C-alpha cells in the first residue's frame, strides 16, 4: 500500500489546481468586501478598541498604556502590536487628522454610555435602542451618520483600515490550500471541500471585514500548521527549519498570545522528525529561543508596566474591567448554559456585536458539517485517506488544545466567541472534509462548495442586509 508521500508524487496532477484557489479566493474577496460595506464602522466585536490601538500608533503616541487614560485602548490595549502596524499606516496615509475626529469609541461601560446625553460633536455616540438593552430592535451599537460607508466624515477611514483584515484572511486561505495538499495529496474533492468550509463560513467572512487582530494570528497559525504537516511528510528536521518555526511562533505571539497553544503539537512534531532525542531537544531549543527573542520584549514590557509579573496583563485587566471577569460561583452555570450555544453559533455566524444570529435551519446544516469531523475518527476514514503517521493526531491535537486553551481563558474572562477557535480553523475544516470523504456520496461532496457559497450569500443578503439597510 503506497504511503502518503508516494501518493503525492504519483498523483500530483489530481491535486486541486491553483486556479481553484484563485476562484475560491475571488469569491471570498467579494464576500469580504461586501461585508465591509454592509457593517457600519465599529459594529463588530471590540472593533472600537482595535481602532483605538491603531490610532495611538498612527498619532505617534506609542503602544497603549492601560493605566494611563490618555493612552488606553480599552480591552485590546493589553495585546501585542503586530496586527495594528498596517491599519495604523493606512490611517496615517488616508486621514490627515489621524482619526482625531472620532472622539468617543469606548464601549466598556455600555449602560453608562447609553445614559449619556447624545453629543453630535463626538461621533459615534451610543445608540439607546440597541438590542442588548432590551428597549429596541436596532442592531447598531452606535449611531452613525446617514449615507452609509461612502458618506463623508471621519468614520469612512475605518472601512479602508479593515482591508488589512481581508488580506490576512486571504493569506489564511492560501496556507490552508497548501495544508490540504499536504494532508490529503491527490484528493482534489477533499481539498476543495476544506477550502470552501473556511472561505464560505459566514462568520469568517464577517471577521475578515472588521478590524480585529484575530485575523493575523489565524493566518500565522495556519501557516505554522502547514509547516508541521510538511515536517511529518518530509526529511528529518534541519536547524534552518527550526529557526523558521521560531520566527513564525514569535510573529504569532506578537499578533496575539493565544498562538501559544500550538507550541505542544508543533513541538511534538519537531521531536518526532528529529534524528535523535538530543537533536530534538536542540531543535526545540532553537525554535523556542527564536520565538522568545522576537516576542519577549513586549511581554516583558507588560510585566514592567503593570508589575506583579503580569506578562499578559490579565491581572491588571481583571482589576480594571471586572465586568468581563467570570466569578467562580457562576462558572458552572455559565459553562452548562450559554457557553456552548454561543460558541457554536458565533463560530458559524452571529454578526455585529453577537446580536444578529442566523436562522435555526442554517445552524442545523452547520451542525451536521461540524459533526462530520467525528467521522474522521473511524477506521474507514483512516484507510481511505492513508495518512502519514501522526497526521490525524496533529489535526485533532490542534483542535482540542485550541478548545482547551479557550476553556481555560473563560475560567477567568467571559470570551465565549467562536472566532477564538479560528487558529485551528484549518485543522477542523480538514477533519470535517476527511470525515465526509468516506461517508458522504461523491456527488453530494461535489455540490457542497456551491451550497456553502449560497449559504454565505444568503447570510449577507437575506439576513444582514435587510437589518442594516432594510
C-alpha positions in Angstrom: 0.0 0.0 0.0 1.5 3.3 -1.1 2.2 5.8 1.7 1.0 9.4 1.6 4.3 10.7 0.2 4.2 8.2 -2.6 0.6 9.0 -3.4 1.5 12.7 -3.6 4.4 12.0 -6.1 2.4 9.6 -8.1 -0.8 11.7 -8.5 0.2 15.3 -8.2 -1.9 16.0 -11.3 -5.0 15.2 -9.3 -4.4 17.8 -6.6 -6.6 20.8 -6.6 -5.2 23.3 -9.1 -4.1 26.8 -8.2 -6.9 28.1 -10.5 -9.4 26.8 -7.9 -7.6 28.7 -5.2 -7.9 31.8 -7.3 -11.6 31.2 -8.0 -12.5 30.5 -4.3 -10.4 33.4 -3.1 -12.0 35.7 -5.6 -15.5 34.7 -4.4 -14.3 35.2 -0.8 -12.8 38.6 -1.6 -16.2 39.8 -3.0 -18.0 38.5 0.1 -15.5 40.1 2.4 -15.6 43.5 0.7 -19.4 43.3 0.7 -19.4 42.6 4.4 -17.1 45.5 5.0 -19.6 47.8 3.4 -22.7 46.2 5.0 -21.4 46.7 8.5 -21.0 50.3 9.7 -17.8 51.3 11.4 -17.3 49.8 14.9 -20.2 47.3 14.5 -18.0 44.3 15.2 -16.7 42.7 18.4 -14.2 45.0 20.1 -13.7 47.0 16.8 -13.6 50.3 18.7 -10.8 49.1 20.9 -8.8 47.8 17.9 -9.3 51.1 16.1 -8.0 53.0 19.2 -4.9 50.8 19.3 -4.1 51.6 15.7 -4.9 55.2 16.2 -2.4 55.5 19.1 0.3 54.2 16.8 -0.8 56.4 13.9 -0.7 59.5 16.1 2.8 58.7 17.3 1.7 58.1 20.9 3.4 54.6 21.1 2.0 51.4 22.5 -1.1 51.5 24.8 -0.5 52.0 28.5 -3.7 50.8 30.1 -3.2 52.6 33.3 -2.9 55.9 31.5 -6.4 57.1 30.4 -4.7 59.2 27.6 -3.0 56.1 26.1 -5.6 53.3 26.9 -7.1 51.2 24.2 -9.9 49.6 26.3 -9.9 45.8 26.4 -7.5 45.4 23.5 -4.7 47.5 24.8 -3.1 44.6 26.7 -2.5 42.8 23.4 0.7 42.8 21.3 1.1 45.3 18.4 1.9 43.4 15.2 -1.5 43.4 13.6 -2.0 47.2 14.2 1.0 48.4 12.3 -0.7 48.2 8.9 -4.1 49.7 9.9 -2.1 52.5 11.6 -0.2 53.1 8.4 -3.4 53.2 6.4 -4.9 55.7 8.9 -1.8 57.9 8.6 -1.9 57.8 4.8 -5.6 58.5 4.3 -6.6 60.7 7.2 -4.5 63.9 7.8 -6.1 64.2 11.2 -5.2 60.5 12.0 -8.6 59.7 13.4 -8.8 62.7 15.7 -12.4 63.4 14.5 -13.6 60.2 16.2 -13.6 61.1 19.9 -15.5 58.6 21.9 -15.4 54.9 21.0 -15.1 53.1 24.3 -17.8 50.5 25.0 -16.8 49.0 28.3 -19.5 50.7 30.4 -22.3 50.1 28.0 -25.1 51.1 30.2 -23.3 54.2 31.4 -22.6 55.3 27.9 -26.2 54.7 26.9 -27.4 57.1 29.6 -25.2 59.9 28.5 -26.7 62.9 26.7 -26.2 62.5 22.9 -23.4 64.8 21.6 -23.3 65.2 17.9 -19.8 66.7 18.1 -18.4 63.4 19.3 -19.3 60.6 16.8 -20.1 57.9 17.1 -22.4 58.1 20.1 -24.2 55.2 21.7 -27.5 54.0 20.3 -30.1 53.8 23.2 -32.2 51.5 21.1 -29.5 48.8 20.8 -30.8 45.3 21.2 -28.7 44.5 24.2 -30.6 46.9 26.4 -33.9 45.3 25.6 -35.5 48.6 24.7 -35.5 48.4 20.9 -34.8 46.2 17.9 -31.9 48.1 16.4 -28.6 46.2 15.7 -26.2 49.1 15.7 -24.4 49.7 19.0 -23.5 53.3 17.8 -25.5 55.9 15.9 -23.9 56.5 12.5 -24.1 59.4 10.0 -26.6 58.9 7.1 -25.2 57.8 3.8 -23.5 54.5 4.7 -19.8 53.8 4.2 -19.4 56.3 1.4 -20.8 59.2 3.4 -18.3 61.9 4.2 -17.0 62.0 7.7 -14.3 60.6 10.0 -15.7 57.1 10.1 -15.1 56.4 6.5 -11.4 55.7 7.1 -12.3 52.6 9.2 -13.6 50.8 6.1 -10.1 51.3 4.5 -8.3 50.2 7.6 -10.4 47.0 7.5 -8.8 45.9 4.3 -5.8 44.6 6.1 -8.0 42.0 7.8 -9.2 40.9 4.4 -5.6 40.5 3.3 -4.8 38.4 6.4 -7.8 36.1 5.6 -6.6 35.7 2.0 -3.3 34.6 3.4 -5.1 32.1 5.6 -6.9 30.6 2.5 -3.5 30.3 0.7 -1.9 28.5 3.6 -5.0 26.2 4.0 -4.9 25.3 0.3 -1.3 24.2 0.7 -2.1 22.4 4.0 -4.9 20.4 2.4 -2.5 19.3 -0.3 0.0 18.2 2.3 -2.5 16.3 4.4 -4.5 14.8 1.6 -2.4 14.7 -1.6 -4.2 13.6 -4.7 -7.7 14.2 -3.3 -8.9 17.3 -5.0 -12.5 17.0 -3.9 -11.4 16.8 -0.3 -9.1 19.8 -0.8 -11.8 21.9 -2.4 -14.3 21.0 0.4 -11.7 22.0 3.0 -11.1 25.4 1.3 -14.9 26.1 0.9 -15.6 25.2 4.6 -13.4 28.1 5.6 -13.8 30.6 2.7 -17.6 30.4 2.8 -18.0 30.3 6.6 -20.2 33.4 7.2 -18.5 34.3 10.5 -15.0 34.0 9.0 -16.2 36.4 6.2 -17.6 38.8 8.8 -14.4 38.7 10.9 -12.3 39.3 7.7 -14.2 42.5 7.1 -13.7 44.3 10.5 -10.7 45.5 12.5 -9.7 42.5 14.6 -6.2 41.1 15.4 -7.6 37.6 15.3 -7.2 37.8 11.5 -3.4 37.9 11.7 -2.9 35.2 14.3 -5.2 32.9 12.3 -3.1 33.3 9.2 0.2 32.7 11.1 -1.3 29.7 13.0 -2.5 28.1 9.7 1.0 28.7 8.2 2.6 27.1 11.3 0.3 24.1 11.0 1.3 23.8 7.3 5.0 23.7 8.3 4.3 21.0 10.9 2.4 18.9 8.3 5.3 19.2 5.8 7.7 18.1 8.5 5.7 14.9 9.1 6.0 14.0 5.4 9.5 15.2 4.7 13.1 14.6 5.6 14.4 14.9 9.1 14.3 18.4 10.6 17.1 20.9 10.0 18.3 23.8 12.0 17.0 26.2 9.4 13.5 24.8 9.6 13.6 25.1 13.4 14.7 28.7 13.1 11.8 29.4 10.7 9.3 27.7 13.1 10.6 30.0 15.8 10.1 33.0 13.6 6.5 32.0 12.9 5.9 31.5 16.6 7.5 34.8 17.5 5.4 36.6 15.0 2.2 34.8 16.2 3.0 35.8 19.8 3.3 39.4 18.6 -0.1 39.1 17.0 -2.0 37.5 19.9 -0.9 35.3 22.8 -3.4 32.6 22.0 -0.9 31.4 19.5 0.8 29.7 22.4 -1.5 26.6 22.3 0.2 25.4 19.1 3.5 25.0 21.0 2.7 21.5 22.2 1.5 19.8 18.9 4.2 21.5 16.8 6.9 20.7 19.5 5.9 17.1 19.3 6.2 17.1 15.5 9.7 18.6 15.8 10.7 15.9 18.3 9.3 13.2 16.2 11.0 14.3 13.0 14.4 14.8 14.6 17.0 12.0 14.1 17.6 11.6 17.8 16.2 12.8 21.2 19.2 15.0 21.6 18.7 16.6 18.2 15.0 17.0 19.0 15.9 18.9 22.2 18.3 21.2 20.3 15.7 21.9 17.5 13.0 22.7 20.1 15.5 25.0 21.9 16.4 26.8 18.7 12.7 27.4 17.9 11.8 28.4 21.4 14.8 30.8 21.7 14.0 32.4 18.3 10.3 32.9 19.3 11.4 34.3 22.7 13.9 36.7 21.2 11.3 38.1 18.8 8.4 38.5 21.2 9.6 38.6 24.8 10.3 42.3 24.7 6.6 43.0 24.6 5.6 40.7 27.4 8.5 41.9 29.5 7.2 45.5 28.9 3.8 44.4 30.3 5.4 43.0 33.4 7.5 46.2 33.9 4.4 48.5 33.4 1.8 46.6 35.4 4.0 44.8 37.9 3.4 41.5 39.7 4.9 39.6 36.8 1.8 40.5 34.8 3.2 39.5 31.4 -0.1 39.1 29.7 -1.8 42.0 31.6 -4.5 39.7 32.8 -4.3 40.8 36.5 -4.5 44.4 35.6 -7.3 43.8 33.1 -9.3 41.9 35.8 -8.9 44.8 38.2 -9.7 47.5 35.6 -12.6 45.6 33.8 -14.4 43.5 36.4 -17.4 43.3 34.1 -15.6 40.7 32.0 -14.4 38.6 34.9 -16.2 35.3 35.4 -16.8 34.9 39.1 -16.1 31.3 40.4 -19.6 30.9 41.7 -21.0 31.5 38.2 -18.7 29.1 36.3 -20.9 26.0 36.4 -24.0 28.0 35.3 -22.0 29.6 32.5 -20.3 26.5 31.1 -23.5 24.4 31.3 -25.7 27.3 29.9 -24.8 29.9 27.4 -21.2 28.9 26.7 -21.7 26.1 24.3 -24.6 27.5 22.2 -23.0 30.9 21.8 -19.6 29.4 21.0 -21.2 27.3 18.2 -23.4 29.9 16.7 -20.6 32.5 16.7 -18.3 30.0 15.1 -20.5 29.9 12.0 -22.5 33.1 12.1 -23.5 35.6 14.7 -23.0 39.1 13.5 -22.4 42.6 14.7 -21.9 42.6 18.5 -23.2 39.0 18.5 -26.8 40.3 18.3 -27.7 39.1 14.8 -28.0 35.3 14.5 -28.6 33.0 11.6 -31.9 31.1 11.2 -32.2 27.8 13.0 -32.1 25.7 9.9 -28.8 27.2 8.9 -27.3 26.3 12.2 -28.7 22.8 11.8 -26.8 22.5 8.5 -23.6 23.8 10.0 -24.1 21.5 13.0 -24.2 18.5 10.6 -21.0 19.7 9.0 -19.3 20.1 12.4 -20.4 16.5 13.4 -18.7 15.2 10.2 -15.4 15.8 11.9 -16.1 12.9 14.3 -16.4 10.6 11.3 -12.7 11.1 10.7 -12.0 9.0 13.8 -13.5 5.8 12.3 -11.2 3.3 10.6 -12.8 3.6 7.1 -11.7 7.3 7.0 -8.2 6.3 8.0 -7.9 3.6 5.4 -9.4 5.8 2.7 -7.0 8.7 3.4 -3.9 6.7 4.1 -2.4 9.4 6.3 1.3 9.7 7.2 1.7 8.5 10.9 0.9 11.4 13.1 -1.1 13.5 10.6 -4.5 13.0 12.1 -3.2 13.3 15.7 -1.7 16.6 14.7 -5.0 17.9 13.4 -7.0 16.6 16.3 -4.4 17.8 18.8 -4.5 21.3 17.3 -8.3 21.5 17.5 -8.5 20.0 21.1 -5.8 22.2 22.5 -7.3 25.3 21.0 -10.6 24.4 22.7 -8.9 23.6 26.0 -7.0 26.9 25.9 -10.2 28.8 25.3 -11.9 26.9 28.2 -9.1 27.9 30.4 -9.3 31.5 29.4 -13.0 31.5 30.0 -12.4 30.4 33.6 -11.1 33.9 34.1 -12.7 36.2 31.5 -16.0 35.9 29.6 -15.0 35.2 26.0 -17.4 32.6 24.6 -16.8 33.6 20.9 -16.2 31.1 18.1 -13.6 33.3 16.4 -11.2 32.4 19.3 -11.2 28.8 17.9 -10.1 30.1 14.4 -6.4 29.5 14.9 -7.4 25.8 14.5 -9.9 26.6 11.8 -7.9 24.9 9.0 -7.4 21.7 11.1 -11.1 21.5 11.9 -12.1 22.1 8.2 -9.8 19.2 7.2 -11.2 16.9 9.8 -14.8 17.7 8.5 -13.7 17.0 4.9 -11.9 13.8 5.9 -15.0 12.5 7.7 -17.2 13.3 4.7 -15.0 11.8 2.1 -15.7 8.2 3.3 -19.2 8.5 4.5 -20.8 11.1 2.2 -21.5 10.3 -1.5 -19.2 11.9 -4.0 -22.0 13.8 -5.8 -23.0 15.4 -2.6 -19.5 16.4 -1.8 -19.0 17.9 -5.2 -22.1 20.1 -4.7 -21.1 21.1 -1.2 -18.8 24.1 -2.1 -21.6 25.7 -4.2 -24.1 25.1 -1.4 -21.7 26.7 1.1 -21.3 29.7 -1.2 -25.1 30.0 -1.5 -25.5 29.9 2.3 -22.9 32.6 2.7 -24.7 34.8 0.1 -28.0 34.2 1.9 -26.4 35.3 5.2 -25.4 38.6 3.7 -28.4 39.4 1.5 -31.1 37.5 3.4 -30.1 38.1 7.0 -27.6 41.1 7.3 -28.7 43.5 4.5 -32.4 43.7 5.5 -31.5 44.5 9.1 -28.8 47.2 8.3 -30.2 48.6 5.1 -33.9 47.5 5.1 
